Amino acid sequence: MADIGRRAVLAGLAAGAAVPLLGTDRARAASWRLKWSPVASSAGLNAFEGVEDWGLTSHGGSHIYVKGNDYRFTVHTVDREAKDDRQRSEVKGMRSDGSLLTVKNGQTWRWNYRMWIPGTLKATTSFTHIFQTKMPGTGTLPLTVMSLRHTGGVPKIEFRIYGPDITVGSVDLVPLQDKWIDVEIEQRIGNGSAGRVRWALRDAGSTVIDATRNGDTYLDDVVRPKWGIYRSLDDSAHLVDTYLLLRDMKAYQYA
């Protein structure tokens, strides 16, 4: 019957008729909706709610900018954040056609983009975050983080639900450096077990990891994604001048 129904749909389309969607097609149409897809070369940093470029206060010059159709985040060893024990080169939030997009409790969002992690951006024994979700405001802790962490002497890239310290997944970092990899981050915003994170990395079309865990992804107000480099100065042995590249950034909301 499914084949008969689909042939009827295709025949109707060929005749130019308005044909109702089949069940599976209807479900697909009512799922992920593209909400944000900035073209870096034209949108520039206006694609984001704000910029946190702490290198400007250290030795001047923009550390976050568009290069071609990529967003580039640069960090030098001399750069300092206000606390003088960390470095920050990040963008936060999303704007589409000048309007701020908000991520709210109970919603499910997915971020897809391509990422280039150079060999100079090293895992550290302290924190080196390259993606976060947070509640807006000063002094709030992250809700989720994607980080480069030296674990047992091995450089890893990992994703954690921060508050309950739940590791969604962790894989070796070195095989994923100095090349474009695909990132997919899906989050259902909610307190406790109502929250969920799915994290996937793909290298040249091959899935490196695709893991899901439940855990608290909401604090209060709204949730704001952040991209870039945010790292501690504690592990100086692994800190050198470096950068991070992002391209083809997209955000989808499940509705």
N, C-alpha and C positions, 0 to 999 in steps of 0.2 A: 504493500500500500504506500510505503514511503516513496518508492521509485515512481509510482503512478502519480502521486501528489506532486512530486518535484517536476515530472515531465509536464504536468498541467500548468505549473507555474511558469516554466520556461516557454511553453507554447503561448501562454498569455502575454509574457513579456515581448515575445517576437511579434505578436499582433498589436502591441502597443496598449494592451489593456492594463488597468489598475488591478493587480493581483495581491490578495492578502498574503502576509508573510506566513511561512510555515512556523511550527512551534519553535524549532531550534533557531531559525533565523530571527524570530521575534525576540527570543532570549538574548541573542547576540546583540541585536540592535538596542536593547535596553540595558546594556552592561557598561562598558568603559566609554566615557565621553572625553574627548580631547579638550582640555581647558587652557593649556599653555604650551606654546611651541615657538619660542623666540628665535629669530634669525640674528645671530650675534653681530654680523656685519652691519645690520641696519638698526636693530633695537639697542645694541650696546648695553651699558649697565642700567639703562632704564627698564630692562626686563626684570629687575629685582626691586624689592622694597627698599633696600639699603645696602651700603658697602661698609665693611669694617677693615680698613687698610692701615694697620698700625705701623707699617714701614714708613709711611709719610712723616710720622713724628720722629723717626730715628735718623733718617738721612735724606728725606725728601724724595719726590718722584713717585708717580703712581706705581703700585705693585699689583694692581688688578686692572686688566685691560683686555681689549679684543685684539687678537692677532689673526688676521685672515677671517675665518669663520669660527674661531675657537675663543673660549674664555681662558685667559692665562692668569694664574695666581702665583706670584713670585714671593719667595722668602729668602732673606739674607741672614747670616749668622748675627749681624749687628742689630737686626730689627728687634724691637721690644714692645710688648703691650704695656699698658699702664702699670700693671703689677710688677713688671720688670723680671718675671720668672717664666714668661711664655711669649709666644709669637702668634700673631693672628693676621691672616690674609683671607678674608671670607666675604661672601655675599649672602644676603638673607632675604627670605620672602620672595613672592612672585607677583609681577604686574603684567597684565594683558590689556593692551590698548589703553594704558594709563590707569586702569582700575586694579586695585589690590585684590588678590585672590586669598580667601581665608580658608583654612583647614580647621574644621570644627569637630567637637565631640560627636561620635556616632557615625561619622563619615568614613569612607574608605578611599584612599588615594594611591596612585601609582606614579613613580618617577622613573623615567627611562632616559639614559644618556650614554654617551661614549666617553671614556676616560683614558688618559695617558699618564701613567705614573713613571717618571724617569728613574733610572738607577740611583740618582742622587737624592731622591726622596725616600729616606730609609725608615724602616721600622725602628721603634725605640722601646726601651723598657718602661718609660713613662708614657704619657698620652701623646699621640699624634693622630688627630681626627681629620678626616677628609670629607665627612658628611655628618650633619647633626640634625635632629629636630628638637626644638625648644619652645617653651612658652615665651612670648615677648616680655621684655623687661630685664633689668640688671639683676645679677645675683642668682638667677634661676639655673638649676642643674639641667643637663641634657636629658631628653626622654629616650632617644636612641642615638647611636653613634656607629659610623663605619670608621675603623681605625687601622693603623699600621703598628703592629705590636711585636716586639721581640719576645717570643715565648719559648723557654727552654733552649735558648741559643739559636732559634730558628725564626727568621723574619716571616710574619704572617699578616694577612689582611683579614679582618674579622668584622662581624656586625654584632652589636650587643643592644639589648634593651637595658638601659642604664640603671634605673632605680633598683629593680630586683636583681640586677647583675645576671641576666640571662643571656648566654651566648647563643645567638641564632645560628652562626656558622663561622668557620675559620678555615682558610686554605693557605698554602705557601704563597708568599708574595713574589719572590724572585722570578718565577716563570711568567708572571703577568706584567713585568716591568718592560719599559721601552717598546711598547706596542699599544695599539688601540684595543681596549676591551669594552664589552657592553655591560652596563649596570642596570639592574631592575630592582627597585625598592617598592614594596607594596605595604601599606600600613592601614590597618583598621584602628581608628582612634577611639580609645576607651580605657576606663579604669580597670585595673586588675586583669583578670582573665578575659575580659571583654575586648582587650586590645590584642592585636595580632600583627606580626611582622613576617613578611616573606622577602627573602634576599636571594638574588640570583646574579651570577657572573658568567659571562660567555666569552670565549676566546676563539676568534675566527669561526664563529657559529657553533662551536662545541661547548656544551654546558660544563662549567668548572664546578659550580655549586648551585643548588636550588633548594633552599631550606626554609622552613616555616616554624615559628614558635609563638605561643601566646604569652602576653605579659603587658604590664601597664604602659600605655603610650600616651597618656593624657594627664595633665596637671590641673590646669584651669584656663579660662579665657579661650584662646585659640592655639594652634600648633603652627610653628613656622619652620620650614626647612632652611638649612644653611649648607653652603658648599664652599670648599676652599681648603686652606691649611690652617690648623689650629694645633700648636704643639708646645709641649713643655721644654724648658731648657735644661732639665735635670740630667738627661742622658747626652752630654756634650760629645761623647765619642762617636755618636751616630748623626751629628748635626753638621750639615754643610749647606752652602748656598744651593737653592733648588727651586722647583716650580711644579705646578700641576696644570694639566690641560683638560678642558671639558668641551664637548660639542654635541650638537643634535639633542639639546635638552627638551624634554617634554613632560607634561604632567597630565594625568587622566584622573577623573573622578568616577567612581562606580555609582550609577544611578539607574 
